[in-house]
Amino acid sequence: MTTKKGRGGRKKVIVDYDTLDKLCAIHCTGEEIASILGINYDTLSKALKREQKLSFPEYYKKKNASGRMSLRRMQMKVAL
């Protein structure tokens, strides 16, 4: 997480989307993800709305699908 100075008020949080996507893929909760990124969950939600035009649950649903596929792949491998 980094910040950048806006015109006034608080500094805007810049989300590390690579880390966020990886954490979504391994099914971390929103609170866990925010904690790892060093920000508040509400701050993460607001940044996603501002930058991605998605709520956290919408973004999470898109990104955790790859984690589900990996899990199923590993389960099939163990079952066979």
Secondary structure, DSSP 8 states (H G I E B T S, - for coil): -EEE--SSSS-EEE--HHHHHHHHHTT--HHHHHHHHTS-HHHHHHHHHHHHSS-HHHHHHHHTHHHHHHHHHHHHHHH-
